[in-house]
Amino acid sequence: MNEILVHIMTTAISGCLVTLFGY
């Protein structure tokens, strides 16, 4: 996997978690 893809996916997942938990 490309580091860019991993970075984008990680950022997207983190954003979803922040939205869900309200952090």
Backbone as JSON Lines, residues from 0, in Angstrom:
{"i":0,"aa":"M","n":[0.84,-1.22,0.0],"ca":[0.0,0.0,0.0],"c":[0.87,1.26,0.0]}
{"i":1,"aa":"N","n":[0.36,2.29,-0.65],"ca":[1.09,3.56,-0.66],"c":[0.94,4.27,0.67]}
{"i":2,"aa":"E","n":[1.98,4.96,1.08],"ca":[1.9,5.7,2.35],"c":[0.82,6.76,2.27]}
{"i":3,"aa":"I","n":[0.64,7.33,1.06],"ca":[-0.37,8.38,0.88],"c":[-1.75,7.82,1.14]}
{"i":4,"aa":"L","n":[-2.04,6.63,0.58],"ca":[-3.36,6.01,0.78],"c":[-3.58,5.72,2.25]}
{"i":5,"aa":"V","n":[-2.56,5.18,2.91],"ca":[-2.67,4.87,4.34],"c":[-2.94,6.14,5.13]}
{"i":6,"aa":"H","n":[-2.23,7.21,4.78],"ca":[-2.4,8.48,5.48],"c":[-3.82,9.01,5.28]}
{"i":7,"aa":"I","n":[-4.31,8.94,4.05],"ca":[-5.66,9.43,3.75],"c":[-6.7,8.61,4.5]}
{"i":8,"aa":"M","n":[-6.54,7.28,4.49],"ca":[-7.5,6.41,5.17],"c":[-7.49,6.67,6.67]}
{"i":9,"aa":"T","n":[-6.28,6.82,7.23],"ca":[-6.16,7.08,8.67],"c":[-6.83,8.4,9.03]}
{"i":10,"aa":"T","n":[-6.58,9.42,8.2],"ca":[-7.18,10.73,8.45],"c":[-8.7,10.65,8.36]}
{"i":11,"aa":"A","n":[-9.2,9.91,7.37],"ca":[-10.66,9.77,7.19],"c":[-11.27,9.06,8.39]}
{"i":12,"aa":"I","n":[-10.63,7.97,8.83],"ca":[-11.14,7.22,9.98],"c":[-11.13,8.09,11.23]}
{"i":13,"aa":"S","n":[-10.04,8.83,11.42],"ca":[-9.93,9.7,12.59],"c":[-11.04,10.75,12.55]}
{"i":14,"aa":"G","n":[-11.3,11.32,11.36],"ca":[-12.34,12.32,11.21],"c":[-13.7,11.74,11.56]}
{"i":15,"aa":"C","n":[-13.95,10.49,11.13],"ca":[-15.24,9.84,11.43],"c":[-15.38,9.64,12.94]}
{"i":16,"aa":"L","n":[-14.3,9.19,13.58],"ca":[-14.35,8.96,15.03],"c":[-14.61,10.27,15.75]}
{"i":17,"aa":"V","n":[-13.93,11.32,15.33],"ca":[-14.11,12.63,15.97],"c":[-15.56,13.08,15.82]}
{"i":18,"aa":"T","n":[-16.13,12.86,14.64],"ca":[-17.52,13.26,14.4],"c":[-18.47,12.45,15.26]}
{"i":19,"aa":"L","n":[-18.22,11.14,15.37],"ca":[-19.12,10.26,16.12],"c":[-19.07,10.57,17.62]}
{"i":20,"aa":"F","n":[-17.86,10.75,18.14],"ca":[-17.72,10.93,19.59],"c":[-17.77,12.39,20.01]}
{"i":21,"aa":"G","n":[-17.75,13.3,19.04],"ca":[-17.88,14.72,19.36],"c":[-16.6,15.31,19.93]}
{"i":22,"aa":"Y","n":[-15.46,14.65,19.68],"ca":[-14.21,15.24,20.14],"c":[-13.77,16.29,19.13]}
